[in-house]
């Protein structure tokens, strides 16, 4: 009795194995793509494309985003001297023009005991001299002021201006005196904020005083 049960069980298992093999063969015949389907690849973050520029904060390039305001007339000549951080002498043919850089105000240099200078005045002059000294450039000019200076944007070879470069480096203020009466270039306040936040130039120290306030409080009212 036990022996017959064992034989029947073995026969059943053998028949079941044959049926499984036959079923697998039928599936492979009628649905061959099931056996060749690749497994789902693991998710991978896309590698950055080195040719694609990284996202940038537009505020960090506010100077480049705004074109330099066009002038009423132009002067093309060689920068022959740089007396301070916002003035150059431009030799145009046989005439030398004093060019006051528009929309900015640099630290005041001293003029004797009665008119002491501000910190960073010489550093501002040297920065401007290194930037434009000896170069032949075009000035986009807006007017002639009461001191017979041409008030201009001094255009650099890259299309920006020396005016903006002085503010961006922390060697001049955006000229916002008298509610912005002297401010033509709208890029200047943004460049000043960036220079101050980065502690460039005169912003390395606290307590910086705007030149127009220095001229009034120190030079005129003797409250230096």
MDAnalysis code that builds the backbone (N, CA, C; Angstrom):
import MDAnalysis as mda
import numpy as np

u = mda.Universe.empty(672, n_residues=224, atom_resindex=np.repeat(np.arange(224), 3), trajectory=True)
u.add_TopologyAttr("name", ["N", "CA", "C"] * 224)
u.add_TopologyAttr("resid", np.arange(1, 225))
u.add_TopologyAttr("resname", ["UNK", "UNK", "UNK", "UNK", "UNK", "UNK", "UNK", "UNK", "UNK", "UNK", "UNK", "UNK", "UNK", "UNK", "UNK", "UNK", "UNK", "UNK", "UNK", "UNK", "UNK", "UNK", "UNK", "UNK", "UNK", "UNK", "UNK", "UNK", "UNK", "UNK", "UNK", "UNK", "UNK", "UNK", "UNK", "UNK", "UNK", "UNK", "UNK", "UNK", "UNK", "UNK", "UNK", "UNK", "UNK", "UNK", "UNK", "UNK", "UNK", "UNK", "UNK", "UNK", "UNK", "UNK", "UNK", "UNK", "UNK", "UNK", "UNK", "UNK", "UNK", "UNK", "UNK", "UNK", "UNK", "UNK", "UNK", "UNK", "UNK", "UNK", "UNK", "UNK", "UNK", "UNK", "UNK", "UNK", "UNK", "UNK", "UNK", "UNK", "UNK", "UNK", "UNK", "UNK", "UNK", "UNK", "UNK", "UNK", "UNK", "UNK", "UNK", "UNK", "UNK", "UNK", "UNK", "UNK", "UNK", "UNK", "UNK", "UNK", "UNK", "UNK", "UNK", "UNK", "UNK", "UNK", "UNK", "UNK", "UNK", "UNK", "UNK", "UNK", "UNK", "UNK", "UNK", "UNK", "UNK", "UNK", "UNK", "UNK", "UNK", "UNK", "UNK", "UNK", "UNK", "UNK", "UNK", "UNK", "UNK", "UNK", "UNK", "UNK", "UNK", "UNK", "UNK", "UNK", "UNK", "UNK", "UNK", "UNK", "UNK", "UNK", "UNK", "UNK", "UNK", "UNK", "UNK", "UNK", "UNK", "UNK", "UNK", "UNK", "UNK", "UNK", "UNK", "UNK", "UNK", "UNK", "UNK", "UNK", "UNK", "UNK", "UNK", "UNK", "UNK", "UNK", "UNK", "UNK", "UNK", "UNK", "UNK", "UNK", "UNK", "UNK", "UNK", "UNK", "UNK", "UNK", "UNK", "UNK", "UNK", "UNK", "UNK", "UNK", "UNK", "UNK", "UNK", "UNK", "UNK", "UNK", "UNK", "UNK", "UNK", "UNK", "UNK", "UNK", "UNK", "UNK", "UNK", "UNK", "UNK", "UNK", "UNK", "UNK", "UNK", "UNK", "UNK", "UNK", "UNK", "UNK", "UNK", "UNK", "UNK", "UNK", "UNK", "UNK", "UNK", "UNK", "UNK", "UNK", "UNK", "UNK", "UNK", "UNK"])
u.atoms.positions = np.array([
    [0.833, -1.213, 0.000],
    [0.000, 0.000, 0.000],
    [0.863, 1.257, 0.000],
    [1.837, 1.333, 0.847],
    [2.745, 2.472, 0.899],
    [3.552, 2.597, -0.384],
    [3.938, 1.459, -0.942],
    [4.738, 1.479, -2.153],
    [3.942, 2.016, -3.331],
    [2.690, 1.671, -3.484],
    [1.840, 2.153, -4.576],
    [1.605, 3.653, -4.470],
    [1.441, 4.166, -3.200],
    [1.253, 5.614, -3.014],
    [2.501, 6.383, -3.471],
    [3.682, 5.834, -3.158],
    [4.936, 6.493, -3.542],
    [5.076, 6.560, -5.056],
    [4.706, 5.453, -5.757],
    [4.808, 5.420, -7.212],
    [3.857, 6.407, -7.851],
    [2.663, 6.497, -7.320],
    [1.687, 7.453, -7.887],
    [2.145, 8.891, -7.680],
    [2.712, 9.188, -6.509],
    [3.188, 10.559, -6.246],
    [4.328, 10.930, -7.167],
    [5.246, 9.994, -7.394],
    [6.369, 10.295, -8.278],
    [5.892, 10.519, -9.698],
    [4.902, 9.720, -10.139],
    [4.354, 9.889, -11.484],
    [3.696, 11.250, -11.634],
    [2.992, 11.665, -10.554],
    [2.323, 12.980, -10.628],
    [3.324, 14.113, -10.748],
    [4.399, 13.999, -9.989],
    [5.416, 15.062, -10.055],
    [6.055, 15.101, -11.437],
    [6.281, 13.903, -12.022],
    [6.889, 13.863, -13.342],
    [5.977, 14.477, -14.398],
    [4.682, 14.169, -14.313],
    [3.729, 14.759, -15.257],
    [3.655, 16.273, -15.082],
    [3.696, 16.713, -13.801],
    [3.650, 18.172, -13.567],
    [4.872, 18.873, -14.160],
    [6.038, 18.242, -14.062],
    [7.247, 18.846, -14.632],
    [7.168, 18.940, -16.137],
    [6.630, 17.876, -16.772],
    [6.487, 17.898, -18.228],
    [5.538, 18.979, -18.695],
    [4.425, 19.143, -17.942],
    [3.467, 20.205, -18.297],
    [4.104, 21.586, -18.169],
    [4.929, 21.807, -17.129],
    [5.580, 23.108, -16.929],
    [6.535, 23.411, -18.070],
    [7.289, 22.374, -18.525],
    [8.221, 22.570, -19.635],
    [7.467, 22.896, -20.900],
    [6.350, 22.183, -21.138],
    [5.558, 22.422, -22.343],
    [4.968, 23.830, -22.328],
    [4.485, 24.260, -21.165],
    [3.900, 25.597, -21.058],
    [4.960, 26.664, -21.316],
    [6.152, 26.512, -20.767],
    [7.224, 27.481, -20.984],
    [7.603, 27.554, -22.443],
    [7.628, 26.377, -23.121],
    [7.969, 26.355, -24.549],
    [6.913, 27.094, -25.358],
    [5.630, 26.896, -24.992],
    [4.555, 27.573, -25.721],
    [4.637, 29.088, -25.547],
    [4.912, 29.529, -24.328],
    [5.027, 30.976, -24.085],
    [6.183, 31.562, -24.889],
    [7.327, 30.859, -24.915],
    [8.486, 31.353, -25.664],
    [8.205, 31.409, -27.150],
    [7.371, 30.473, -27.631],
    [7.061, 30.453, -29.062],
    [6.129, 31.574, -29.452],
    [5.048, 31.726, -28.673],
    [4.021, 32.704, -29.044],
    [4.332, 34.121, -28.554],
    [5.135, 34.275, -27.507],
    [5.437, 35.616, -26.973],
    [6.951, 35.752, -26.771],
    [7.710, 35.733, -27.866],
    [9.178, 35.755, -27.730],
    [9.693, 37.031, -27.092],
    [8.950, 38.152, -27.251],
    [9.450, 39.420, -26.722],
    [9.516, 39.433, -25.207],
    [8.726, 38.536, -24.549],
    [8.734, 38.524, -23.083],
    [10.086, 38.075, -22.556],
    [10.715, 37.217, -23.268],
    [12.002, 36.727, -22.802],
    [13.149, 37.660, -23.099],
    [12.954, 38.624, -24.027],
    [14.035, 39.512, -24.426],
    [13.884, 40.919, -23.875],
    [12.857, 41.184, -23.075],
    [12.610, 42.533, -22.572],
    [13.661, 42.890, -21.529],
    [14.364, 43.996, -21.698],
    [15.381, 44.370, -20.710],
    [14.728, 44.837, -19.430],
    [15.463, 44.704, -18.356],
    [14.955, 45.183, -17.066],
    [14.945, 46.709, -17.049],
    [14.080, 47.310, -16.236],
    [13.945, 48.759, -16.142],
    [15.231, 49.332, -15.550],
    [15.897, 50.263, -16.237],
    [17.152, 50.801, -15.706],
    [16.890, 51.611, -14.446],
    [17.865, 51.595, -13.553],
    [17.753, 52.402, -12.334],
    [17.795, 53.873, -12.703],
    [17.044, 54.701, -11.956],
    [16.986, 56.143, -12.230],
    [18.323, 56.790, -11.882],
    [18.850, 57.639, -12.820],
    [20.086, 58.358, -12.570],
    [19.855, 59.829, -12.837],
    [20.447, 60.675, -11.988],
    [20.347, 62.116, -12.215],
    [21.113, 62.466, -13.478],
    [20.569, 63.381, -14.264],
    [21.212, 63.773, -15.514],
    [22.506, 64.507, -15.214],
    [23.576, 64.117, -15.863],
    [24.859, 64.789, -15.679],
    [24.790, 66.177, -16.284],
    [25.400, 67.168, -15.625],
    [25.357, 68.521, -16.172],
    [26.083, 68.610, -17.500],
    [25.517, 69.374, -18.399],
    [26.125, 69.570, -19.714],
    [27.156, 70.681, -19.600],
    [28.447, 70.391, -19.833],
    [29.451, 71.442, -19.670],
    [29.282, 72.582, -20.647],
    [28.559, 72.348, -21.760],
    [28.353, 73.417, -22.732],
    [27.193, 74.319, -22.342],
    [26.385, 73.912, -21.367],
    [25.217, 74.689, -20.970],
    [25.585, 75.628, -19.848],
    [25.356, 76.932, -19.987],
    [25.726, 77.843, -18.909],
    [24.893, 77.597, -17.667],
    [25.528, 77.744, -16.514],
    [24.812, 77.578, -15.252],
    [23.857, 78.739, -15.061],
    [22.781, 78.489, -14.296],
    [21.818, 79.550, -14.003],
    [22.504, 80.638, -13.195],
    [22.175, 81.847, -13.528],
    [22.808, 82.972, -12.851],
    [21.757, 83.915, -12.306],
    [22.153, 84.624, -11.237],
    [21.292, 85.664, -10.677],
    [21.466, 86.912, -11.526],
    [20.399, 87.344, -12.168],
    [20.503, 88.510, -13.040],
    [20.989, 89.743, -12.326],
    [20.723, 89.857, -10.994],
    [21.138, 91.042, -10.265],
    [22.646, 91.161, -10.196],
    [23.348, 90.024, -10.342],
    [24.805, 90.054, -10.292],
    [25.406, 90.659, -11.544],
    [24.600, 90.875, -12.609],
    [25.092, 91.427, -13.860],
    [24.220, 92.610, -14.281],
    [23.778, 93.357, -13.295],
    [22.870, 94.452, -13.632],
    [23.537, 95.480, -14.528],
    [24.895, 95.671, -14.364],
    [25.586, 96.625, -15.219],
    [25.576, 96.210, -16.661],
    [25.805, 94.922, -16.926],
    [25.868, 94.443, -18.304],
    [24.489, 94.410, -18.945],
    [23.424, 94.286, -18.142],
    [22.076, 94.143, -18.686],
    [21.516, 95.466, -19.189],
    [22.066, 96.585, -18.709],
    [21.544, 97.900, -19.067],
    [22.559, 98.612, -19.953],
    [22.185, 99.039, -21.147],
    [23.154, 99.712, -22.017],
    [23.573, 101.064, -21.452],
    [24.792, 101.465, -21.749],
    [25.267, 102.787, -21.343],
    [24.440, 103.836, -22.087],
    [23.909, 104.833, -21.371],
    [23.077, 105.837, -22.052],
    [23.852, 106.558, -23.154],
    [23.242, 106.751, -24.325],
    [23.927, 107.454, -25.415],
    [24.125, 108.931, -25.068],
    [25.183, 109.520, -25.605],
    [25.466, 110.926, -25.334],
    [24.940, 111.851, -26.410],
    [25.075, 113.147, -26.167],
    [24.691, 114.150, -27.170],
    [25.805, 114.373, -28.184],
    [27.050, 114.134, -27.736],
    [28.192, 114.264, -28.640],
    [29.283, 113.314, -28.156],
    [30.277, 113.074, -29.004],
    [31.336, 112.122, -28.677],
    [32.705, 112.781, -28.814],
    [33.623, 112.311, -27.956],
    [35.019, 112.723, -28.021],
    [35.874, 111.466, -28.106],
    [36.727, 111.389, -29.098],
    [37.621, 110.243, -29.241],
    [39.051, 110.728, -29.112],
    [39.787, 110.158, -28.159],
    [41.152, 110.596, -27.951],
    [41.887, 109.710, -26.970],
    [43.092, 110.128, -26.616],
    [43.964, 109.359, -25.737],
    [43.900, 109.907, -24.311],
    [43.786, 108.983, -23.343],
    [43.801, 109.385, -21.934],
    [45.251, 109.681, -21.556],
    [45.532, 110.965, -21.278],
    [46.919, 111.366, -21.019],
    [47.200, 111.585, -19.540],
    [46.166, 111.744, -18.720],
    [46.389, 111.842, -17.276],
    [45.091, 111.517, -16.542],
    [45.251, 111.127, -15.276],
    [44.108, 110.778, -14.415],
    [44.311, 111.499, -13.081],
    [43.716, 112.683, -12.916],
    [43.946, 113.447, -11.690],
    [43.243, 112.916, -10.450],
    [42.112, 112.231, -10.646],
    [41.412, 111.640, -9.497],
    [40.547, 110.479, -9.974],
    [39.734, 109.947, -9.065],
    [38.994, 108.727, -9.371],
    [37.784, 108.885, -10.263],
    [37.425, 110.117, -10.623],
    [36.289, 110.301, -11.534],
    [36.572, 111.355, -12.616],
    [37.852, 111.611, -12.878],
    [38.225, 112.605, -13.890],
    [39.428, 112.117, -14.684],
    [39.396, 112.344, -15.995],
    [40.557, 112.065, -16.842],
    [40.787, 113.245, -17.773],
    [42.010, 113.338, -18.280],
    [42.317, 114.296, -19.341],
    [42.402, 113.519, -20.645],
    [41.622, 113.958, -21.637],
    [41.538, 113.262, -22.915],
    [42.096, 114.173, -24.007],
    [43.159, 113.718, -24.659],
    [43.753, 114.495, -25.740],
    [43.024, 114.182, -27.037],
    [42.320, 115.173, -27.559],
    [41.543, 115.016, -28.794],
    [42.141, 115.958, -29.837],
    [42.939, 115.402, -30.758],
    [43.628, 116.257, -31.718],
    [44.587, 117.191, -30.985],
    [44.445, 118.480, -31.248],
    [45.320, 119.460, -30.594],
    [44.740, 120.024, -29.312],
    [43.629, 119.481, -28.855],
    [42.992, 120.046, -27.654],
    [42.881, 119.000, -26.554],
    [43.129, 119.427, -25.332],
    [43.004, 118.537, -24.181],
    [41.690, 118.838, -23.456],
    [40.871, 117.794, -23.309],
    [39.577, 117.943, -22.630],
    [39.660, 117.351, -21.228],
    [39.087, 118.056, -20.280],
    [38.893, 117.469, -18.952],
    [37.544, 116.770, -18.951],
    [37.573, 115.465, -18.718],
    [36.351, 114.659, -18.780],
    [35.979, 114.217, -17.367],
    [34.810, 114.658, -16.939],
    [34.250, 114.239, -15.639],
    [33.352, 113.035, -15.896],
    [33.673, 111.897, -15.245],
    [32.892, 110.688, -15.463],
    [31.485, 110.863, -14.898],
    [30.522, 110.632, -15.757],
    [29.120, 110.852, -15.414],
    [28.581, 109.792, -14.451],
    [27.611, 110.192, -13.632],
    [26.805, 109.290, -12.788],
    [27.562, 108.683, -11.608],
    [28.812, 109.101, -11.378],
    [29.567, 108.563, -10.245],
    [30.233, 109.699, -9.476],
    [30.626, 109.410, -8.248],
    [31.387, 110.363, -7.429],
    [32.405, 109.564, -6.630],
    [33.689, 109.874, -6.850],
    [34.766, 109.152, -6.184],
    [35.189, 109.876, -4.906],
    [35.878, 109.165, -3.993],
    [36.376, 109.816, -2.779],
    [37.223, 111.044, -3.125],
    [37.032, 112.102, -2.357],
    [37.720, 113.360, -2.621],
    [39.181, 113.304, -2.186],
    [40.050, 113.793, -3.076],
    [41.455, 113.975, -2.706],
    [41.579, 115.261, -1.875],
    [42.611, 115.329, -1.077],
    [42.806, 116.513, -0.239],
    [43.337, 117.702, -1.019],
    [42.956, 118.908, -0.542],
    [43.425, 120.163, -1.133],
    [43.882, 121.086, 0.001],
    [44.904, 120.659, 0.686],
    [45.416, 121.452, 1.793],
    [44.685, 121.168, 3.097],
    [45.097, 121.894, 4.151],
    [44.556, 121.666, 5.487],
    [43.072, 122.004, 5.573],
    [42.618, 122.945, 4.770],
    [41.217, 123.371, 4.830],
    [40.280, 122.362, 4.167],
    [40.814, 121.566, 3.276],
    [39.993, 120.598, 2.555],
    [40.693, 119.231, 2.569],
    [40.641, 118.549, 3.712],
    [41.305, 117.237, 3.793],
    [40.633, 116.207, 2.893],
    [41.423, 115.216, 2.479],
    [40.916, 114.189, 1.587],
    [40.236, 113.050, 2.317],
    [39.595, 112.205, 1.548],
    [38.899, 111.041, 2.084],
    [39.741, 109.784, 1.929],
    [39.467, 108.774, 2.778],
    [40.120, 107.481, 2.572],
    [39.782, 106.922, 1.183],
    [40.722, 106.242, 0.604],
    [40.597, 105.564, -0.691],
    [40.602, 106.517, -1.890],
    [40.861, 107.807, -1.659],
    [40.921, 108.728, -2.791],
    [42.052, 108.362, -3.738],
    [43.236, 108.075, -3.197],
    [44.361, 107.736, -4.065],
    [44.182, 106.354, -4.690],
    [43.606, 105.434, -3.921],
    [43.350, 104.090, -4.466],
    [42.380, 104.166, -5.643],
    [41.369, 105.042, -5.542],
    [40.409, 105.208, -6.633],
    [41.092, 105.791, -7.863],
    [41.975, 106.770, -7.654],
    [42.704, 107.360, -8.786],
    [43.586, 106.316, -9.464],
    [44.313, 105.542, -8.653],
    [45.210, 104.529, -9.229],
    [44.439, 103.452, -9.983],
    [43.273, 103.074, -9.452],
    [42.467, 102.062, -10.142],
    [42.020, 102.568, -11.509],
    [41.583, 103.823, -11.572],
    [41.148, 104.382, -12.848],
    [42.328, 104.530, -13.803],
    [43.479, 104.929, -13.280],
    [44.663, 105.075, -14.127],
    [45.088, 103.737, -14.719],
    [45.067, 102.695, -13.906],
    [45.419, 101.364, -14.412],
    [44.409, 100.876, -15.441],
    [43.169, 101.318, -15.293],
    [42.103, 100.870, -16.190],
    [42.179, 101.537, -17.561],
    [42.456, 102.862, -17.592],
    [42.333, 103.594, -18.863],
    [43.567, 104.396, -19.243],
    [44.550, 104.507, -18.360],
    [45.710, 105.348, -18.657],
    [46.408, 104.965, -19.944],
    [46.643, 105.961, -20.816],
    [47.339, 105.732, -22.072],
    [46.499, 105.140, -23.181],
    [45.245, 104.822, -22.907],
    [44.400, 104.196, -23.924],
    [43.710, 105.241, -24.794],
    [43.422, 104.862, -26.024],
    [42.616, 105.697, -26.917],
    [41.180, 105.194, -26.845],
    [40.296, 106.056, -26.355],
    [38.919, 105.669, -26.072],
    [37.954, 106.724, -26.583],
    [36.685, 106.359, -26.592],
    [35.623, 107.290, -26.955],
    [34.799, 107.620, -25.728],
    [34.531, 108.896, -25.562],
    [33.674, 109.353, -24.478],
    [32.320, 109.760, -25.052],
    [31.257, 109.177, -24.496],
    [29.894, 109.584, -24.861],
    [29.485, 110.690, -23.885],
    [29.357, 111.894, -24.398],
    [29.232, 113.063, -23.528],
    [27.816, 113.634, -23.544],
    [27.426, 114.178, -22.379],
    [26.054, 114.646, -22.188],
    [25.963, 116.169, -22.085],
    [26.999, 116.774, -21.525],
    [26.969, 118.220, -21.347],
    [28.352, 118.703, -20.935],
    [28.505, 120.006, -20.901],
    [29.682, 120.635, -20.322],
    [29.240, 121.319, -19.042],
    [29.936, 121.042, -17.935],
    [29.490, 121.597, -16.657],
    [30.049, 122.992, -16.417],
    [29.771, 123.554, -15.235],
    [30.166, 124.925, -14.925],
    [31.677, 125.097, -14.797],
    [32.395, 123.971, -14.687],
    [33.854, 124.015, -14.604],
    [34.511, 123.734, -15.961],
    [33.728, 123.788, -17.010],
    [34.181, 123.551, -18.383],
    [34.730, 122.144, -18.581],
    [34.157, 121.211, -17.860],
    [34.503, 119.795, -18.046],
    [33.412, 119.140, -18.877],
    [33.808, 118.222, -19.725],
    [32.834, 117.418, -20.464],
    [32.380, 116.286, -19.552],
    [31.083, 116.187, -19.349],
    [30.515, 115.146, -18.479],
    [30.126, 113.968, -19.364],
    [30.813, 112.832, -19.178],
    [30.727, 111.753, -20.175],
    [30.777, 110.371, -19.529],
    [30.368, 109.385, -20.322],
    [30.662, 107.976, -20.047],
    [31.876, 107.613, -20.890],
    [32.914, 107.120, -20.242],
    [34.142, 106.756, -20.952],
    [34.051, 105.280, -21.332],
    [33.868, 105.013, -22.615],
    [33.556, 103.665, -23.084],
    [34.817, 102.810, -23.200],
    [34.745, 101.619, -22.606],
    [35.848, 100.660, -22.640],
    [35.730, 99.765, -23.880],
    [36.798, 99.058, -24.236],
    [36.749, 98.210, -25.442],
    [35.640, 97.169, -25.425],
    [35.200, 96.710, -24.237],
    [34.150, 95.686, -24.183],
    [32.748, 96.272, -24.261],
    [32.642, 97.608, -24.415],
    [31.339, 98.243, -24.536],
    [30.778, 98.754, -23.230],
    [31.374, 98.383, -22.117],
    [30.962, 98.927, -20.826],
    [31.642, 100.284, -20.653],
    [31.664, 100.796, -19.434],
    [32.275, 102.107, -19.222],
    [33.206, 102.090, -18.027],
    [34.187, 102.981, -18.051],
    [35.071, 103.154, -16.901],
    [34.277, 103.640, -15.700],
    [33.216, 104.386, -15.952],
    [32.344, 104.859, -14.867],
    [31.809, 103.670, -14.077],
    [31.249, 102.703, -14.788],
    [30.688, 101.514, -14.132],
    [31.778, 100.702, -13.439],
    [32.948, 100.624, -14.084],
    [34.037, 99.838, -13.507],
    [34.479, 100.410, -12.165],
    [34.475, 101.721, -12.044],
    [34.865, 102.346, -10.774],
    [33.875, 102.000, -9.658],
    [32.600, 102.056, -9.970],
    [31.578, 101.730, -8.963],
    [31.618, 100.247, -8.625],
    [31.741, 99.391, -9.643],
    [31.748, 97.945, -9.423],
    [32.936, 97.504, -8.569],
    [34.068, 98.217, -8.686],
    [35.271, 97.863, -7.922],
    [35.265, 98.459, -6.525],
    [34.270, 99.280, -6.230],
    [34.193, 99.884, -4.904],
    [35.031, 101.141, -4.763],
    [35.273, 101.851, -5.861],
    [36.078, 103.067, -5.808],
    [35.283, 104.309, -6.194],
    [33.980, 104.198, -6.213],
    [33.119, 105.351, -6.464],
    [31.706, 105.008, -6.015],
    [30.955, 106.062, -5.728],
    [29.540, 105.915, -5.402],
    [28.698, 106.160, -6.662],
    [27.533, 105.561, -6.720],
    [26.518, 106.021, -7.666],
    [26.129, 107.429, -7.232],
    [26.112, 108.365, -8.167],
    [25.928, 109.782, -7.818],
    [24.433, 110.083, -7.634],
    [23.960, 109.774, -6.437],
    [22.522, 109.897, -6.152],
    [22.167, 111.180, -5.405],
    [23.100, 112.121, -5.321],
    [22.820, 113.394, -4.640],
    [21.680, 114.136, -5.336],
    [20.992, 114.981, -4.564],
    [19.898, 115.815, -5.086],
    [18.865, 114.973, -5.831],
    [18.486, 113.867, -5.154],
    [17.450, 112.961, -5.672],
    [17.784, 112.411, -7.053],
    [19.054, 112.146, -7.275],
    [19.462, 111.525, -8.532],
    [19.570, 112.464, -9.706],
    [19.689, 113.761, -9.439],
    [19.779, 114.730, -10.532],
    [20.990, 114.477, -11.429],
    [22.071, 113.942, -10.845],
    [23.301, 113.717, -11.606],
    [23.454, 112.265, -12.070],
    [22.413, 111.478, -11.884],
    [22.494, 110.043, -12.201],
    [21.764, 109.758, -13.514],
    [22.518, 109.510, -14.559],
    [21.920, 109.151, -15.848],
    [21.918, 107.642, -16.080],
    [22.928, 106.965, -15.534],
    [23.105, 105.533, -15.789],
    [22.409, 104.727, -14.697],
    [21.306, 104.077, -15.068],
    [20.499, 103.334, -14.091],
    [21.185, 102.091, -13.542],
    [22.294, 101.673, -14.147],
    [23.001, 100.486, -13.653],
    [23.772, 100.771, -12.366],
    [24.060, 102.031, -12.088],
    [24.977, 102.370, -10.998],
    [24.515, 101.924, -9.602],
    [23.262, 102.160, -9.201],
    [22.872, 101.726, -7.856],
    [23.031, 100.224, -7.634],
    [22.713, 99.406, -8.645],
    [22.882, 97.963, -8.513],
    [24.344, 97.574, -8.387],
    [25.211, 98.215, -9.165],
    [26.645, 97.932, -9.076],
    [27.196, 98.328, -7.710],
    [26.688, 99.427, -7.175],
    [27.139, 99.857, -5.844],
    [26.719, 98.857, -4.771],
    [25.493, 98.358, -4.860],
    [25.040, 97.367, -3.880],
    [25.914, 96.117, -3.925],
    [26.248, 95.683, -5.133],
    [27.095, 94.492, -5.263],
    [28.477, 94.729, -4.668],
    [29.059, 95.894, -4.935],
    [30.384, 96.207, -4.394],
    [30.350, 96.286, -2.874],
    [29.291, 96.891, -2.352],
    [29.175, 97.004, -0.888],
    [28.991, 95.633, -0.255],
    [28.137, 94.802, -0.834],
    [27.901, 93.462, -0.284],
    [29.166, 92.612, -0.321],
    [29.988, 92.803, -1.358],
    [31.228, 92.036, -1.498],
    [32.401, 92.685, -0.755],
    [32.158, 93.851, -0.157],
    [33.186, 94.581, 0.603],
    [34.422, 94.873, -0.257],
    [34.146, 95.408, -1.450],
    [35.237, 95.790, -2.340],
    [35.643, 97.241, -2.095],
    [36.917, 97.532, -2.338],
    [37.385, 98.908, -2.288],
    [37.067, 99.602, -0.984],
    [36.451, 100.782, -1.087],
    [36.155, 101.597, 0.097],
    [35.146, 100.939, 1.027],
    [34.447, 99.903, 0.555],
    [33.460, 99.218, 1.397],
    [34.108, 98.208, 2.339],
    [35.428, 98.101, 2.290],
    [36.113, 97.209, 3.222],
    [36.028, 97.728, 4.653],
    [35.850, 99.034, 4.794],
    [35.751, 99.645, 6.117],
    [34.368, 100.245, 6.303],
    [33.936, 100.268, 7.551],
    [32.642, 100.886, 7.842],
    [32.757, 102.404, 7.898],
    [31.613, 103.055, 7.858],
    [31.574, 104.509, 8.021],
    [31.959, 105.313, 6.808],
    [31.884, 104.717, 5.615],
    [32.216, 105.460, 4.393],
    [31.225, 106.612, 4.201],
    [31.748, 107.779, 3.865],
    [30.932, 108.990, 3.692],
    [30.889, 109.360, 2.215],
    [29.713, 109.623, 1.702],
    [29.574, 110.021, 0.308],
    [30.342, 111.321, 0.057],
    [31.005, 111.448, -1.080],
    [31.813, 112.650, -1.355],
    [31.003, 113.942, -1.309],
    [29.765, 113.917, -1.803],
    [28.973, 115.150, -1.784],
    [28.639, 115.573, -0.344],
    [28.488, 114.620, 0.560],
    [28.288, 114.954, 1.973],
    [29.598, 115.423, 2.602],
    [30.715, 114.815, 2.184],
    [32.023, 115.229, 2.683],
    [32.314, 116.685, 2.294],
    [32.017, 117.023, 1.046],
    [32.274, 118.388, 0.594],
    [31.450, 119.393, 1.391],
    [30.230, 119.028, 1.712],
    [29.354, 119.948, 2.437],
    [29.698, 120.000, 3.926],
    [29.793, 118.826, 4.561],
    [29.992, 118.788, 6.005],
    [31.427, 119.144, 6.402],
    [32.399, 118.595, 5.690],
    [33.798, 118.791, 6.073],
    [34.378, 120.076, 5.487],
    [34.265, 120.228, 4.179],
    [34.907, 121.368, 3.548],
    [34.155, 122.677, 3.818],
    [32.848, 122.605, 3.778],
    [32.095, 123.854, 3.947],
    [31.819, 124.175, 5.407],
    [31.372, 123.184, 6.174],
    [30.955, 123.436, 7.556],
    [32.026, 123.074, 8.592],
    [33.180, 122.572, 8.111],
    [34.303, 122.237, 8.989],
    [33.946, 121.165, 10.007],
    [33.065, 120.260, 9.647],
    [32.707, 119.160, 10.543],
    [33.210, 117.856, 9.922],
    [34.527, 117.684, 9.989],
    [35.156, 116.520, 9.361],
    [35.174, 115.328, 10.317],
])
